[in-house]
Amino acid sequence: MDGISAAASVVAIVDIASKVASQLKDYYEGVKNAQDDIKRLYGSIQSLQATLSRIYDILNKEQGVIKPELFTDPSGPLKQSEIELKKLVLNLGTPPDSHFLRKLESWKWPFKAGDIEKIVLQIEKHKSSLTTQLGVEALSISSQQYDISVDILKEIRNAQVENDRLRIIQWLSNSALDPSLEYQIARDKHEATTGSWLLANDDFGSWMGASNSLLWLYGNAGSGKSILCSTVINHIRNNHSNGPGVVIVYWYITFTNPEKQKVNNILRSLITDISSNRRDTPQLLLDTHRKYNFGNQQPDYEDLMDMLKAVVTNFKDIYVLLDALDE
């Protein structure tokens, strides 16, 4: 078995272990009289999963260091671990979709007294064989390091963080106008080489490469600046926005829609788009949301400016393009 196939087989088993861990979390919340068994089995599963992840890392870094037999021997620890995990997936089954249904249905722990002891012993045996065959004692990871209740709390906290982020984005975007319509209209008017002179310009290159830089492109109304703006947006998207920590936001000011001339609407749009690219929500945004009756009122200019300053932190590059700012 080649290195790629070996790594793929390990990933497949890790995925099964993740499935079991997820099932156990559901049981832990729904079956109170089996929590001790669930905690012990969960710790063993997570320990095995961590060991397999280490093996995957070794395969990626040191090709040929692990004997092929480890992956092909049906009686070997890897294949046996896979079999044990698949049995657990089947026995645990699919829990009801909600806490309410769990209370209504006869939702029982599918194992008898002593079953978990045997299963854990088998898993620990396979894990020990894996570390022994690899000759890497550092792979041995104690199941005591994993606590299902702690992991469930982490998931709840992470979900709360995500809910906070989405709530802030929804609050700001409710009254925010979408600038992509103007972008698409301008983009539809461009030709293959439209704006190539601008993209090749030294000043443009300096703006792209320098920190805290500003580039002002002047031209009379109707001279094609909006089309050039769309060209720059497209250029950055295609060449610079795929890396981590890179964000591009823009706004088109138009005379046909007075709402798109209001500074507060511009700020709301910029904050919303930048926040959508963050995994966290700065505390200042949460405090401001609370200040305005938890999103039932709209923030003023000063608070919007403070929010913008808060959300732009911890990014590698943020490109902000404003079309017709002086018109």
C-alpha positions in Angstrom: 0.0 0.0 0.0 1.4 3.4 -1.0 1.6 6.3 1.4 -1.4 8.1 -0.1 -3.6 5.0 0.3 -2.4 4.4 3.8 -3.1 8.0 4.8 -6.6 7.7 3.3 -7.3 4.5 5.2 -6.3 6.3 8.5 -8.5 9.3 7.7 -11.5 6.9 7.1 -11.0 5.4 10.5 -10.7 8.8 12.1 -14.0 9.8 10.5 -15.7 6.7 12.0 -14.2 7.6 15.4 -15.6 11.1 15.1 -19.0 9.7 14.3 -18.9 7.5 17.4 -17.8 10.5 19.6 -20.7 12.6 18.2 -23.2 9.8 19.0 -21.8 9.5 22.5 -22.4 13.2 23.1 -26.0 12.8 22.2 -26.4 9.8 24.6 -24.6 11.7 27.3 -27.3 14.4 27.3 -30.2 12.0 26.8 -29.4 8.9 29.0 -28.5 10.1 32.5 -28.1 6.6 34.0 -25.2 5.6 31.7 -23.1 8.7 31.9 -20.2 7.0 33.6 -19.9 4.3 30.9 -20.4 7.0 28.2 -17.6 9.1 29.7 -15.2 6.2 29.8 -16.0 5.0 26.3 -15.7 8.6 25.0 -12.3 9.1 26.5 -11.1 5.8 24.9 -12.5 6.8 21.5 -11.0 10.2 21.6 -7.6 8.8 22.7 -7.7 6.4 19.8 -8.6 9.1 17.4 -5.7 11.3 18.6 -3.3 8.4 18.1 -4.6 7.8 14.6 -4.2 11.5 13.8 -0.6 11.3 14.9 -0.1 8.3 12.6 -1.5 10.3 9.8 1.0 13.1 10.5 3.8 10.6 10.4 2.7 9.2 7.1 2.6 12.7 5.6 6.1 13.7 6.9 8.0 10.4 6.7 7.1 8.2 3.8 7.9 4.5 4.2 8.5 4.7 8.0 5.4 2.5 8.7 5.2 -1.0 7.4 2.4 -1.7 4.8 1.3 -4.7 6.9 -0.1 -2.4 9.5 -2.8 -1.2 7.0 -3.5 -4.5 5.2 -3.4 -7.2 7.9 -7.1 -8.0 8.7 -6.1 -9.2 12.2 -3.9 -6.1 12.8 -4.7 -3.4 15.2 -5.7 -0.8 12.6 -8.3 -3.1 10.9 -9.5 -4.4 14.2 -10.0 -0.8 15.4 -12.0 -0.1 12.3 -14.2 -3.1 12.9 -14.8 -2.2 16.6 -15.7 1.4 15.7 -18.1 0.3 13.0 -19.9 -2.0 15.5 -20.2 0.9 17.8 -21.8 3.1 15.1 -24.4 0.4 14.4 -25.1 -0.3 18.1 -25.4 3.4 19.0 -27.7 4.1 16.0 -29.2 7.5 15.3 -30.7 9.4 18.2 -34.0 11.3 18.0 -33.8 14.7 16.4 -34.6 16.8 19.4 -34.6 16.7 23.2 -38.4 16.7 23.2 -38.5 13.6 21.1 -35.9 11.9 23.2 -38.1 12.3 26.2 -41.1 10.9 24.4 -39.4 7.9 22.8 -37.9 5.0 24.7 -34.3 6.0 24.2 -32.1 3.6 26.0 -28.4 3.0 26.3 -27.9 0.0 24.0 -25.2 -1.8 26.1 -25.5 -4.1 29.1 -23.5 -3.9 32.3 -19.9 -4.9 31.6 -20.1 -4.4 27.8 -18.3 -1.1 27.9 -15.5 -2.5 30.0 -14.8 -5.1 27.3 -15.1 -2.6 24.5 -12.7 -0.2 26.2 -10.2 -3.0 26.8 -10.3 -3.9 23.2 -9.8 -0.3 22.0 -6.9 0.2 24.4 -5.4 -3.1 23.3 -5.5 -2.0 19.6 -4.1 1.4 20.5 -1.3 -0.2 22.5 -0.5 -2.5 19.6 -0.4 0.5 17.2 2.1 2.4 19.3 4.2 -0.8 19.8 4.4 -1.7 16.2 5.3 1.9 15.3 7.9 2.0 17.9 6.9 5.5 18.9 6.0 5.7 22.5 5.1 9.3 22.2 2.0 8.2 20.3 0.5 6.8 23.5 -2.2 9.1 24.5 -4.2 8.6 27.8 -7.9 8.4 27.6 -8.0 10.4 30.8 -7.1 13.5 28.8 -10.6 13.5 27.3 -13.8 14.5 29.2 -17.1 14.3 27.3 -18.8 16.9 29.5 -16.0 19.4 28.9 -16.1 18.8 25.2 -19.9 19.3 25.1 -19.5 22.6 27.0 -16.9 23.7 24.4 -19.3 22.9 21.6 -22.0 24.9 23.4 -19.6 27.9 23.8 -18.5 27.7 20.2 -22.1 27.6 19.1 -22.9 30.6 21.3 -19.9 32.5 19.7 -21.2 31.7 16.3 -24.8 32.7 17.2 -23.4 36.0 18.5 -21.6 36.6 15.3 -24.6 35.9 13.1 -26.9 38.0 15.3 -24.6 41.0 14.9 -24.3 40.5 11.2 -28.1 40.2 10.8 -28.6 43.4 12.9 -26.2 45.5 10.8 -27.4 44.0 7.4 -31.1 44.4 8.0 -30.9 48.1 6.9 -27.7 47.8 4.9 -28.0 48.0 1.1 -26.3 45.5 -1.2 -23.5 47.2 -3.4 -23.1 44.1 -5.6 -25.8 45.2 -7.9 -23.8 48.3 -9.0 -20.7 46.2 -9.2 -22.4 43.7 -11.6 -23.8 46.6 -13.8 -20.3 48.1 -14.1 -18.7 44.7 -14.6 -21.0 43.9 -17.5 -19.7 47.0 -19.3 -16.1 46.1 -19.2 -14.1 44.7 -22.1 -11.2 42.2 -22.0 -8.5 44.8 -21.5 -10.5 47.4 -19.7 -8.4 48.9 -16.9 -5.2 47.0 -17.8 -3.3 50.3 -17.8 -4.4 50.9 -14.2 -3.5 47.4 -13.0 0.0 47.9 -14.6 0.5 51.3 -13.0 3.3 51.7 -10.5 1.0 53.7 -8.1 -1.5 50.9 -8.2 1.2 48.4 -7.4 2.4 50.5 -4.5 -1.1 50.7 -3.1 -1.6 47.0 -3.3 1.7 46.2 -1.6 2.0 48.9 1.1 0.4 48.9 4.5 -2.2 51.6 5.3 -2.0 53.0 1.8 -4.4 55.2 -0.1 -5.0 55.5 -3.8 -7.3 58.2 -5.2 -8.4 57.9 -8.8 -9.9 61.1 -10.2 -12.1 61.6 -13.2 -15.1 63.5 -14.4 -18.6 62.0 -13.9 -19.3 59.4 -16.6 -15.6 58.9 -17.5 -15.7 55.2 -16.5 -14.4 55.2 -12.9 -17.2 52.7 -11.8 -16.1 50.3 -14.5 -12.4 50.7 -13.4 -13.5 50.1 -9.8 -15.2 46.8 -10.8 -12.0 45.9 -12.7 -9.9 46.4 -9.5 -12.4 44.4 -7.4 -12.3 41.5 -9.8 -8.5 41.7 -10.0 -8.1 41.5 -6.2 -10.7 38.7 -6.0 -8.9 36.6 -8.6 -5.3 37.2 -7.5 -5.2 38.1 -3.8 -8.4 37.2 -1.9 -7.8 33.4 -1.6 -5.2 33.6 1.1 -6.0 33.5 4.8 -6.7 36.8 6.4 -7.4 38.7 3.2 -10.7 40.6 2.7 -12.1 42.9 0.0 -15.1 45.2 0.7 -16.6 47.9 -1.5 -19.4 50.4 -1.9 -20.9 52.3 -4.9 -22.3 55.7 -4.2 -25.1 56.5 -6.6 -27.3 59.6 -7.3 -30.2 57.3 -8.2 -30.5 56.0 -4.7 -30.1 58.6 -1.9 -29.8 55.8 0.7 -26.5 54.8 -0.9 -25.1 58.3 -0.3 -25.5 58.1 3.5 -22.3 57.6 5.5 -24.0 55.3 8.0 -25.2 52.9 5.4 -21.7 52.8 3.9 -20.2 52.0 7.4 -22.9 49.4 8.1 -22.1 47.6 4.9 -18.3 47.6 5.4 -18.7 46.4 9.0 -21.1 43.6 7.9 -18.9 42.4 5.1 -15.7 42.4 7.3 -17.5 40.7 10.2 -18.7 38.0 7.9 -15.0 37.1 7.3 -14.2 36.8 11.1 -14.6 33.7 13.2 -15.1 35.8 16.3 -17.1 38.8 17.3 -15.1 41.7 19.0 -16.5 42.5 22.4 -17.1 46.1 21.4 -19.7 44.9 18.8 -21.5 42.8 21.5 -21.5 45.8 23.8 -22.8 48.1 21.1 -25.5 45.6 20.2 -26.6 45.5 23.8 -26.4 49.3 24.0 -29.0 49.6 21.2 -31.6 47.4 22.9 -30.0 44.2 21.6 -30.4 45.3 18.0 -33.9 46.8 18.1 -32.3 50.3 17.5 -29.7 51.5 15.0 -26.2 52.7 15.9 -25.1 56.2 15.3 -22.1 57.4 13.3 -19.7 57.5 16.2 -20.5 53.9 17.3 -20.3 52.7 13.7 -16.8 54.2 13.4 -15.8 52.4 16.6 -17.2 49.2 15.4 -15.4 49.5 12.1 -12.1 50.0 13.9 -12.8 46.9 16.0 -13.6 44.5 13.1 -10.6 45.4 11.0 -8.1 44.0 13.5 -6.3 40.6 13.0 -6.5 40.5 9.3 -3.5 40.3 7.0 -4.9 42.6 4.3 -8.2 44.5 3.9 -9.0 46.2 0.6 -11.6 48.9 0.8 -12.9 50.4 -2.5 -15.3 53.3 -2.5 -16.7 54.4 -5.9 -17.8 58.1 -6.5 -16.8 59.2 -3.0 -16.4 62.8 -4.1 -19.6 63.0 -6.1 
